[in-house]
Amino acid sequence: FQYDVPSADLKSTKTSWWQSEILPIMENEEVQYLLVTTYNITEKILGKSELIESIERENKLSIALADTHEELAASNEELQANLEDLLSTNEKLTLSRKELQLLNDELELRIERRTKDLQSSRLLLQNIIQTTTVAMTLLKGRDLIIEHPNPPMINIWQRKPENVIGKKITDVFPELEQQRFPKLLAEVFETGKRKLEQSEAELQATTEELAASNEELSATNEELATTNEELQEAQESLLNKNEELSATEESLRLALASGNLGIYSIEPETGKFDISSKAREFYGLPDKGKITWADVINTVVPEYLSVIEEARDNALLTKQPFDVQYPIYQSTTNSIKWVRVVGKSIPKSNNKPARFLGVILDITSEIEYMHTIEESESRFRSMAEATDVFIAVADETSNATYFNISWSKLTGRSMDDLLKFGWADLIHPEDKERYLSIYLNAFEHKQPFTGEFRILDKEGNYSWLLAKGSPRFNKNGDFAGYISSSVDISELKKDEIRKNDFIGMVSHELKTPLTAISGFVQVLQSRAKKDDDSYTLTALNRTYNQVKKMTVMINGFLNVSRLESGKLLIEKSDFQLDDLLKELVEESDLIQFSHKINLSVSEPITVHADRDKIGSVISNLLSNAVKYSPSGTDVDVRCEILDNNALVSITDDGIGIDKEDIEKLFNRYYRVGKHHTISGFGIGLYLSSEIIERHNGKIGVRSEVGKGSTFYFEIPLIKN
């Protein structure tokens, strides 16, 4: 709870958090005293809250960075594929130009070569269409016959390829006839003008050169037509091939434009520079008019000019593609943007100078993400290193990827050694198997975990740590590992030991007078019977019952104190479990008269166990069944053999237990919230659970609210 205390100068208050443990002391079934123990936990509460919030923020940012890296990797592959396609197409166009220049001498050979080039270009176009992530298809002729739809388009259409290829688009989708789309396609077919204008300067220049060559070729064909009819037919065939090739080039240009990429070409020797409209947009340059390489360079942040020069020189030297990133000043938005350029140097050929051909992508958002992550990670590390909490991060394979400095200070190991070897070998032998089991089980099921353990510090002493871990998941829901925080609870453990010692001492001191009182009451009971004093005898019987209840409660406190100090002894011997049950049921009938207890034993059952401790477990379960069920109802006790174990179950028709409370019932001092009016301290089930566990058995409960509960335990039978 929060309780603000005055500052030293008494002029203000200081925010403070406290933890209290309150134990009721009962007399005559009423609370007479409260034992209150309070600890100051301000630093742990404030530090842990801030740290957890920071960890959650950093976890989200780390996931965002991982996703950004994946997107960048995908962009790399797409850019490289587009560049290779562009270079391949450029080489084919260059070859086409040379063949056109030699056509007058080798026309018949040219037809054969052009046919091969056309097939190659068709294959290239088909490859681009089939591999791009953009939905694309070809529509042939005025009837708009469907050819080469790619997988994304098939996915959109929700049709099988064999049901659409070779058919009119209006036959496949008759609903289009009432829409504008067929008219738009017919208009494009009639006018030869596309509705989406995306052009790249280098490809346009090549197309113009081809068109000029076509005009020269047409003039030559007209002269040859008068003397050679076969040559005219060959020329007409070639023109048809050129038209198909131009259509292929246009389709390729549109495919590149759909990727939102800019393209440029530069000849260092001549200074000739061509740049696409999308690249102009990236650099913040005018969308019309002449642009030079110097205009582009002037937008680059000066510190990165050497990066561009180094990439250029290396590409010329190695003939390998280049990939460079740099910031630019974009005047249209008055801001700094980041671009990525991937390209290749093309050597001299056919008297043409060497040049660079590149593809440009705006990566501003990715760079800003990376900067945000770097700043956030730096802030996280600063906070993690400044706290006394022990922070660790593990990946999806459980390998540690980060420890803060607190781990090094505690264990005396360097960061490198912690990352290589961890600290599991420093866990106390008594805690190691238990804690690692908690951790590995949580890791397997990808669930949060909490555990306490002792660890050897650099001074050779053991410190108690409380560890909590949370699984991490990326935005796709994939498991990404764990982040854990641990705090030193050594002082709390010492306080707990002192508290248990105090409870044990007080309980022991209380037993002595209670024993004397019990003896005096029994003597007085004997005299009252002789004197036939029924009133006094009734009062003494009630007094004796209360003394016995008090003795059971004090023994419970003593056993808890011994249990947690490691001094609870289990003294086993062979005995008849069914006989013990009969004794305890008869004893209960003498103490209470509100319930009928029914005992059912299948056969004589011998066990090797601590008779007194098992008896205390049965007495506690019987007492609870009576306390939490209405007067006049039955309590059924069963004892039977099940799978080489003795199974004892106690069933009542009581109020039942909520599912959320069942998991906590066997915790120390836990009591169901809505039943605090019923006397008790919440130690009986905890102690019973520990006793059964030390007998290699198990204890549990089945319950339904409003219908009652069945508590049961199993312990091994005696081995013959």
C-alpha positions in Angstrom: 0.0 0.0 0.0 1.0 3.6 -0.4 1.6 5.8 2.6 3.5 9.1 2.1 5.8 10.1 5.0 7.0 13.6 5.9 10.4 14.7 4.6 13.3 15.5 6.8 12.5 19.2 6.8 8.8 18.5 7.5 7.9 20.8 4.6 6.7 18.2 2.2 5.9 14.5 2.0 7.8 11.7 0.3 5.9 9.0 -1.8 6.4 5.7 0.0 5.2 2.1 -0.6 4.9 -0.5 2.2 4.2 -4.2 2.5 2.5 -5.5 5.6 1.8 -9.0 6.9 -1.0 -9.2 9.4 -1.6 -12.3 11.5 -4.7 -12.5 13.7 -4.4 -14.0 17.3 -7.5 -15.8 18.3 -9.0 -16.4 21.7 -12.4 -18.0 22.2 -12.9 -18.1 18.5 -12.6 -14.3 18.3 -9.7 -12.1 17.2 -8.0 -10.5 20.2 -4.7 -9.3 18.7 -3.2 -8.6 15.3 0.5 -9.3 14.7 1.6 -6.7 12.1 5.0 -6.7 10.3 5.7 -3.9 7.8 8.5 -3.5 5.2 9.5 -0.5 3.1 9.5 -1.5 -0.6 9.4 2.0 -2.2 12.6 1.6 -4.2 11.6 -1.8 -5.6 8.0 -0.7 -6.5 9.1 2.5 -8.3 12.2 0.9 -10.0 10.4 -2.2 -11.1 7.3 -0.3 -12.5 9.5 2.0 -14.5 11.7 -0.9 -15.7 8.8 -3.1 -16.7 7.3 -0.2 -18.8 10.6 0.4 -20.4 11.1 -3.3 -21.2 7.7 -3.5 -22.8 8.4 -0.4 -24.9 11.8 -1.8 -26.0 10.3 -5.2 -26.8 7.8 -3.6 -29.2 10.5 -1.5 -30.8 12.8 -4.6 -31.2 10.0 -6.4 -32.9 9.4 -3.4 -35.2 13.1 -3.4 -36.1 13.1 -7.1 -36.9 10.1 -6.6 -39.2 11.8 -3.6 -40.8 14.9 -5.8 -41.5 12.8 -8.4 -43.1 11.1 -5.8 -45.3 14.6 -4.4 -46.3 15.8 -7.9 -47.2 12.7 -8.4 -49.4 13.4 -5.0 -51.1 17.0 -6.0 -51.7 15.9 -9.1 -53.7 13.3 -7.2 -55.6 15.7 -4.4 -56.5 18.3 -6.9 -57.7 15.8 -8.8 -59.8 14.5 -5.6 -61.4 18.1 -4.4 -62.2 19.0 -7.6 -63.8 15.9 -7.6 -65.9 16.6 -4.0 -67.0 20.2 -4.7 -67.9 19.2 -7.8 -69.8 16.5 -5.9 -71.8 19.0 -3.0 -72.5 21.5 -5.5 -74.0 18.7 -6.9 -76.2 17.7 -3.5 -77.4 21.3 -2.6 -78.2 21.6 -5.8 -80.3 18.3 -4.9 -82.0 19.6 -1.5 -83.0 22.8 -3.0 -84.5 20.8 -5.5 -86.5 18.6 -2.8 -87.9 21.6 -0.9 -89.1 22.9 -4.0 -91.0 19.4 -5.0 -92.3 20.0 -3.7 -95.9 22.8 -6.3 -96.3 21.4 -9.2 -94.3 17.6 -8.8 -94.4 16.8 -12.5 -94.6 19.2 -13.3 -91.8 17.8 -10.4 -89.8 14.3 -11.8 -90.0 15.5 -15.0 -88.4 17.4 -13.2 -85.7 14.5 -10.8 -85.0 12.2 -13.8 -84.6 14.6 -15.2 -82.0 14.9 -11.9 -80.2 11.1 -11.6 -80.2 10.8 -15.0 -78.6 13.5 -14.0 -76.0 11.7 -10.8 -75.3 8.4 -12.6 -75.0 10.0 -15.0 -72.5 11.5 -12.0 -70.6 8.1 -10.3 -70.4 6.5 -13.5 -69.4 9.1 -14.0 -66.7 8.6 -10.5 -65.4 4.8 -10.9 -65.4 5.0 -14.3 -63.7 7.5 -13.3 -61.0 6.3 -9.9 -60.0 4.1 -9.5 -56.9 1.9 -7.0 -58.8 -1.2 -8.6 -60.5 -0.6 -8.5 -64.3 -1.8 -10.1 -67.5 -1.7 -9.6 -71.3 -4.9 -9.0 -73.4 -4.5 -9.8 -77.1 -6.3 -8.2 -80.0 -9.5 -6.3 -80.2 -11.3 -9.3 -78.6 -9.1 -8.9 -75.5 -8.0 -12.5 -75.4 -6.4 -13.4 -72.0 -2.7 -14.4 -72.2 -0.1 -15.1 -69.4 -2.0 -14.0 -66.3 0.4 -14.2 -63.3 -0.3 -15.9 -59.9 -1.4 -12.7 -58.1 -3.9 -12.0 -60.9 -5.2 -15.6 -60.8 -5.6 -15.1 -57.0 -7.6 -12.0 -57.5 -9.8 -13.5 -60.2 -10.4 -16.7 -58.1 -10.3 -18.7 -61.3 -8.1 -21.6 -62.5 -5.6 -20.7 -65.3 -7.1 -23.3 -67.7 -10.5 -21.6 -67.3 -9.3 -18.1 -68.4 -6.3 -18.4 -70.7 -7.3 -18.1 -74.4 -10.7 -16.7 -73.6 -12.2 -13.2 -74.0 -12.1 -11.3 -70.7 -15.8 -10.4 -71.1 -16.6 -14.1 -71.5 -14.8 -14.9 -68.2 -16.2 -11.8 -66.5 -19.6 -11.0 -68.2 -20.3 -8.5 -65.5 -17.7 -6.2 -67.0 -19.8 -5.5 -70.1 -22.0 -3.1 -68.0 -18.9 -1.2 -66.7 -16.4 1.3 -68.2 -13.5 -1.1 -68.2 -14.1 -2.7 -71.7 -14.6 0.7 -73.3 -11.4 1.9 -71.7 -9.5 -1.1 -73.1 -11.0 -0.5 -76.5 -10.0 3.2 -76.4 -6.4 2.3 -75.6 -6.4 -0.3 -78.4 -7.8 2.2 -80.9 -5.7 5.2 -79.9 -2.5 3.4 -78.9 -2.3 5.7 -75.9 -2.1 4.3 -72.4 -3.9 5.8 -69.5 -1.0 5.5 -67.0 2.0 7.4 -68.2 5.2 6.1 -66.7 8.4 6.4 -68.8 12.1 6.2 -68.2 14.4 8.4 -70.2 16.8 5.6 -71.2 14.2 3.3 -72.6 12.4 6.2 -74.3 15.6 7.2 -76.0 16.2 3.7 -77.2 12.6 3.5 -78.6 13.1 6.8 -80.5 16.3 5.4 -82.0 14.4 2.2 -83.1 11.6 4.4 -84.5 14.1 6.4 -86.6 15.7 3.2 -87.8 12.3 1.8 -88.7 11.6 4.9 -90.9 14.9 4.4 -92.7 14.1 0.8 -93.1 10.7 1.7 -94.5 12.3 4.0 -97.1 14.7 1.3 -98.1 11.9 -1.2 -98.4 9.9 1.2 -100.7 12.9 1.3 -103.0 13.4 -2.4 -102.9 9.7 -3.1 -103.3 9.8 -2.1 -107.0 12.4 -4.7 -107.8 11.8 -7.5 -105.4 8.4 -8.7 -104.3 9.8 -11.3 -101.9 11.9 -8.6 -100.2 8.8 -6.5 -99.7 7.0 -9.4 -98.0 10.1 -9.9 -95.8 10.0 -6.2 -94.8 6.3 -6.4 -93.9 7.1 -9.4 -91.7 9.9 -7.5 -90.0 7.7 -4.5 -89.3 5.2 -6.7 -87.6 8.1 -8.2 -85.5 9.2 -4.7 -84.5 5.7 -3.7 -83.4 5.5 -6.8 -81.2 9.0 -6.0 -79.8 7.9 -2.4 -79.1 4.8 -3.7 -77.3 7.2 -5.9 -75.2 9.4 -2.9 -74.3 6.3 -0.9 -73.3 5.1 -3.8 -71.1 8.5 -4.0 -69.5 8.5 -0.3 -68.8 5.1 -0.5 -67.1 6.3 -3.5 -65.0 9.2 -1.5 -63.7 7.1 1.6 -63.0 4.7 -0.5 -60.9 7.5 -1.2 -58.4 7.6 2.5 -57.4 11.2 2.7 -58.4 13.3 5.5 -59.9 15.8 4.8 -62.8 18.8 6.8 -64.0 21.6 6.4 -66.6 24.8 8.3 -66.8 27.8 8.3 -69.2 30.8 9.6 -67.2 32.8 10.3 -70.4 30.2 12.3 -72.2 28.2 13.6 -69.2 25.0 12.4 -70.8 22.5 11.9 -68.0 18.9 10.6 -68.1 16.6 10.3 -65.1 13.0 9.0 -64.7 10.1 11.1 -63.3 10.0 8.9 -60.1 13.7 9.5 -59.5 13.1 13.3 -59.9 10.4 13.1 -57.3 12.8 11.2 -54.9 15.5 13.9 -55.2 13.0 16.8 -55.1 13.9 17.9 -58.6 11.6 19.5 -61.2 9.4 17.0 -63.1 10.2 18.8 -66.4 13.3 20.3 -68.0 16.9 19.1 -68.3 18.5 17.6 -65.2 22.3 17.0 -64.9 24.3 14.6 -62.7 25.5 17.8 -60.9 21.9 18.6 -59.9 21.6 15.2 -58.3 25.0 15.5 -56.5 24.0 18.9 -55.1 21.2 17.3 -53.2 23.5 14.8 -51.4 24.6 15.7 -47.8 28.3 16.6 -48.2 29.6 14.0 -45.7 28.3 11.2 -48.0 29.8 12.3 -51.3 32.9 10.1 -50.6 30.6 7.1 -50.2 29.1 7.6 -53.7 32.6 8.1 -55.2 33.9 5.0 -53.6 30.9 2.9 -54.8 31.4 4.2 -58.3 35.1 3.6 -58.5 34.7 0.1 -57.0 32.0 -0.8 -59.6 34.2 0.4 -62.5 37.1 -1.7 -61.1 35.3 -4.9 -60.2 32.5 -4.8 -62.9 30.2 -5.8 -60.0 26.8 -4.3 -59.1 26.9 -1.5 -56.5 24.5 -0.9 -53.6 24.8 2.4 -51.7 22.6 4.4 -49.2 22.9 8.1 -48.5 20.9 11.1 -47.2 19.8 14.0 -49.5 18.3 17.4 -48.9 14.8 17.5 -50.6 14.1 21.1 -51.4 10.4 20.5 -52.2 9.7 19.3 -48.6 12.6 21.2 -46.9 13.7 18.0 -45.2 16.4 15.3 -45.2 15.5 12.1 -47.0 17.3 8.8 -47.4 17.7 7.0 -50.8 19.1 3.7 -51.8 20.7 3.2 -55.2 21.4 -0.3 -56.7 23.0 -0.5 -60.1 25.8 -1.7 -62.4 28.4 -0.3 -64.6 28.1 -1.2 -68.3 31.4 -1.3 -70.2 32.1 0.2 -73.6 30.6 -1.6 -76.6 29.9 -0.8 -80.3 31.6 2.5 -80.0 29.3 3.5 -77.2 30.9 4.9 -74.0 30.8 3.2 -70.6 27.9 4.1 -68.4 26.1 3.5 -65.1 22.5 2.2 -64.9 20.8 2.3 -61.5 17.5 1.9 -59.7 16.6 4.3 -56.9 14.3 3.6 -53.8 13.2 6.0 -51.0 14.2 4.3 -47.7 13.5 7.3 -45.4 10.9 5.5 -43.3 13.2 2.5 -42.8 16.2 4.6 -41.7 14.0 6.6 -39.3 12.8 3.3 -37.8 16.4 2.2 -37.4 17.3 5.5 -35.7 14.3 5.2 -33.4 15.3 1.7 -32.4 18.9 2.6 -31.8 17.9 5.5 -29.6 15.4 3.4 -27.7 17.9 0.6 -27.3 20.4 3.0 -25.9 17.9 4.4 -23.5 16.9 0.9 -22.4 20.5 -0.1 -21.8 21.1 3.1 -19.8 18.1 2.3 -17.6 19.0 -1.3 -17.3 22.5 -0.6 -16.3 21.5 2.0 -13.7 19.1 -0.2 -11.8 19.8 -2.8 -9.1 17.4 -5.2 -10.7 19.0 -8.0 -12.6 17.9 -7.9 -16.3 18.5 -10.7 -18.9 17.2 -11.3 -22.4 17.1 -14.7 -24.2 16.2 -15.6 -27.8 13.8 -18.2 -29.0 16.4 -21.0 -28.5 16.8 -20.0 -24.8 20.3 -18.7 -25.5 21.1 -15.5 -23.6 21.6 -12.4 -25.7 21.9 -9.7 -23.0 22.8 -9.3 -19.3 22.9 -5.9 -17.5 25.9 -4.9 -15.4 24.1 -5.9 -12.2 24.6 -9.6 -13.1 28.3 -9.0 -13.5 28.5 -7.2 -10.1 26.6 -10.0 -8.4 28.5 -13.0 -9.9 31.9 -11.5 -10.6 31.8 -12.7 -14.2 32.5 -10.6 -17.2 29.7 -9.9 -19.8 31.5 -12.2 -22.3 31.6 -15.1 -19.8 27.9 -14.5 -18.9 26.9 -14.7 -22.5 29.0 -17.8 -23.1 28.4 -19.8 -19.9 25.4 -18.0 -18.1 25.1 -18.5 -14.4 23.1 -21.7 -13.9 26.1 -23.4 -12.4 26.0 -20.9 -9.5 22.5 -21.8 -8.4 22.4 -23.5 -5.0 22.3 -27.4 -5.4 19.1 -27.6 -3.5 17.4 -25.0 -5.7 18.9 -25.8 -9.1 16.7 -28.6 -10.3 13.5 -27.0 -9.1 14.2 -23.6 -10.6 15.5 -24.9 -14.0 12.4 -27.1 -14.2 10.2 -24.0 -13.7 12.1 -22.1 -16.4 12.2 -24.9 -18.9 8.6 -25.7 -18.5 7.6 -22.1 -19.0 9.9 -21.9 -22.0 8.3 -25.0 -23.5 4.8 -23.6 -23.1 5.8 -20.0 -23.8 4.2 -18.8 -20.6 5.3 -16.3 -17.8 7.2 -17.8 -14.9 8.1 -16.8 -11.3 10.7 -18.6 -9.1 12.9 -18.1 -6.1 16.5 -19.5 -5.8 19.8 -19.0 -4.2 22.8 -18.0 -6.2 26.5 -17.9 -5.3 27.9 -14.3 -5.4 31.4 -13.2 -6.0 32.1 -13.1 -2.3 31.3 -16.8 -2.0 28.0 -16.2 -0.2 24.5 -17.3 -1.4 21.9 -14.6 -2.1 18.2 -15.2 -2.5 16.7 -13.9 -5.8 13.1 -13.6 -7.0 12.9 -14.0 -10.8 10.1 -13.2 -13.1 10.1 -13.8 -16.8 7.8 -12.9 -19.7 7.7 -14.4 -23.2 8.2 -12.1 -26.2 6.4 -12.3 -29.5 6.8 -10.4 -32.7 3.9 -8.8 -34.6 3.3 -12.1 -36.5 2.8 -13.9 -33.3 6.0 -15.9 -33.5 7.8 -16.6 -30.3 10.9 -14.4 -30.0 12.3 -15.4 -26.6 12.1 -14.2 -23.0 13.0 -11.1 -21.0 13.5 -11.7 -17.2 14.0 -9.5 -14.2 15.3 -10.6 -10.8 15.5 -8.8 -7.4 17.5 -9.6 -4.4 15.2 -10.8 -1.6 17.9 -11.9 0.9 16.8 -9.4 3.5 13.1 -10.5 3.1 14.2 -14.1 3.6 16.1 -13.2 6.8 13.0 -11.3 8.1 10.9 -14.3 7.3 13.3 -16.6 9.2 13.2 -14.2 12.2 9.4 -14.1 12.0 9.2 -17.9 11.9 11.6 -18.2 14.8 9.4 -15.7 16.7 6.2 -17.7 15.9 7.9 -20.9 16.9 9.1 -19.5 20.2 5.7 -18.0 21.1 3.9 -21.2 20.1 6.3 -23.3 22.2 5.9 -21.0 25.2 2.1 -21.2 24.8 2.1 -25.0 24.7 3.4 -25.3 28.3 0.5 -23.5 30.0 -2.0 -25.2 27.7 -0.7 -28.6 28.7 -1.2 -27.7 32.3 -4.7 -26.3 31.7 -5.6 -29.5 29.8 -4.5 -31.6 32.7 -6.4 -29.5 35.3 -9.5 -29.6 33.1 -9.4 -33.4 32.9 -9.0 -33.7 36.7 -12.0 -31.4 37.2 -14.0 -33.4 34.6 -13.4 -36.5 36.7 -14.6 -34.8 39.9 -17.6 -33.4 38.2 -18.6 -36.9 37.0 -18.2 -38.2 40.5 -20.3 -35.4 42.0 -22.9 -35.8 39.1 -22.5 -32.0 38.4 -23.9 -31.9 34.9 -23.6 -28.1 34.5 -20.0 -28.1 35.5 -19.2 -31.1 33.4 -20.7 -29.5 30.3 -18.7 -26.3 30.9 -15.5 -28.4 31.4 -16.2 -30.4 28.2 -16.5 -27.2 26.2 -13.4 -25.8 27.9 -11.5 -29.0 27.0 -12.6 -28.8 23.4 -11.4 -25.2 23.1 -8.1 -26.1 24.7 -7.7 -28.9 22.2 -8.5 -26.6 19.3 -5.9 -24.2 20.7 -3.4 -27.0 20.9 -4.0 -28.0 17.3 -3.6 -24.4 16.1 -0.3 -23.9 18.1 1.0 -27.3 16.8 0.2 -26.0 13.3 2.2 -22.9 13.8 5.1 -24.9 15.3 5.1 -27.3 12.4 5.1 -24.4 9.8 8.0 -22.8 11.7 9.9 -26.1 11.7 9.0 -26.8 8.0 10.3 -23.5 6.7 13.5 -23.7 8.8 14.1 -27.3 7.6 13.5 -28.8 11.0 10.2 -30.6 10.4 11.1 -34.3 10.9 9.2 -37.1 9.2 9.4 -40.2 11.5 8.0 -43.1 9.5 6.8 -46.4 10.7 4.3 -49.2 9.6 0.7 -48.7 10.8 -2.9 -49.4 9.8 -4.3 -46.4 8.0 -7.8 -47.6 8.4 -7.4 -47.9 12.2 -6.1 -44.3 12.3 -9.1 -43.1 10.3 -11.5 -44.8 12.8 -9.8 -43.2 15.7 -10.0 -39.7 14.2 -13.6 -40.1 13.2 -14.5 -41.2 16.7 -12.6 -38.3 18.2 -14.3 -35.8 15.9 -17.7 -37.2 16.9 -16.8 -36.5 20.6 -15.9 -32.8 19.7 -18.7 -31.8 17.3 -22.3 -32.8 17.1 -23.5 -30.8 14.1 -22.5 -33.3 11.3 -22.7 -37.0 10.8 -19.4 -38.5 9.6 -19.6 -41.7 7.5 -16.5 -43.8 7.2 -16.1 -46.4 4.4 -12.9 -48.6 4.2 -12.5 -51.1 1.5 -10.0 -53.3 3.3 -7.2 -53.2 5.9 -4.5 -50.9 4.5 -0.9 -50.7 5.8 1.3 -47.8 5.0 4.9 -46.7 6.0 4.5 -43.1 7.1 4.6 -40.7 10.0 1.4 -41.6 11.9 1.2 -38.3 13.8 1.7 -36.1 10.7 -0.7 -38.1 8.5 -3.2 -37.9 11.4 -2.9 -34.1 11.5 -3.6 -34.0 7.7 -6.8 -36.1 8.2 -7.9 -34.0 11.2 -7.4 -30.8 9.2 -9.5 -32.0 6.3 -12.2 -33.3 8.6 -12.3 -30.0 10.5 -12.6 -28.0 7.2 -15.4 -30.2 5.9 -17.4 -29.5 9.1 -16.6 -25.8 9.2 -17.5 -25.1 5.5 -20.8 -27.2 5.3 -24.2 -26.6 6.8 -25.2 -28.2 10.1 -27.2 -31.4 9.7 -25.4 -32.5 6.5 -23.2 -35.6 6.2 -19.4 -35.8 5.7 -18.2 -39.0 3.8 -14.8 -40.4 4.5 -13.4 -43.1 2.1 -10.2 -45.1 2.2 -9.3 -47.4 -0.7 -6.3 -48.8 -2.7 -5.6 -47.2 -6.1 -2.6 -48.1 -8.2 -0.3 -49.2 -5.3 -1.4 -46.1 -3.3 -3.6 -45.6 -0.4 -6.3 -43.0 -1.4 -8.2 -41.1 1.4 -11.0 -38.8 0.3 -13.3 -36.5 2.4 -16.5 -35.2 0.8 -18.9 -32.6 2.1 -22.1 -30.9 0.9 -20.7 -27.4 1.7 -20.4 -24.1 -0.1 -17.8 -25.2 -2.7 -14.8 -23.4 -4.0 -14.3 -21.2 -7.1 -11.9 -22.4 -9.7 -9.7 -19.3 -9.3 -9.3 -20.1 -5.6 -8.5 -23.8 -6.0 -5.0 -23.2 -7.4 -4.1 -21.1 -4.4 -5.7 -23.2 -1.6 -2.5 -24.9 -0.6 -0.5 -21.7 -0.4 0.7 -20.5 3.0 -1.8 -18.3 4.8 -4.2 -18.3 1.9 -7.9 -18.0 2.7 -10.8 -17.6 0.3 -11.7 -13.9 0.4 -15.5 -14.2 1.0 -15.2 -16.6 3.9 -13.0 -14.7 6.4 -15.9 -14.9 8.9 -15.0 -18.5 9.5 -12.1 -19.0 12.0 -8.7 -20.1 10.8 -5.2 -18.9 9.7 -4.8 -20.5 6.3 -1.9 -22.7 7.4 -3.7 -26.1 7.6 -3.9 -26.9 3.9 -0.4 -25.5 3.3 1.1 -27.7 6.1 -1.0 -30.7 4.9 0.4 -30.3 1.3 4.0 -30.1 2.5 3.5 -33.3 4.7 2.0 -35.3 1.9 4.8 -34.1 -0.5 7.4 -35.3 2.0 5.7 -38.7 1.8 6.1 -38.8 -2.0 2.3 -38.5 -2.3 -0.1 -35.9 -3.8 -3.0 -33.9 -2.5 -5.8 -32.2 -4.3 -9.4 -31.1 -4.4 -12.5 -31.4 -6.7 -15.2 -28.8 -6.0 -18.3 -27.2 -7.5 -19.7 -24.0 -6.0 -22.9 -24.6 -4.1 -22.6 -28.4 -4.3 -19.6 -29.2 -2.0 -16.0 -30.4 -2.2 -13.9 -33.5 -2.1 -10.4 -33.2 -0.7 -8.2 -36.2 -1.2 -4.6 -37.4 -0.8 -2.5 -40.4 -1.9 0.5 -42.0 -0.2 2.4 -45.1 -1.3 1.4 -48.5 0.2 4.0 -50.4 2.3 6.3 -52.5 0.0 6.3 -56.2 0.9 
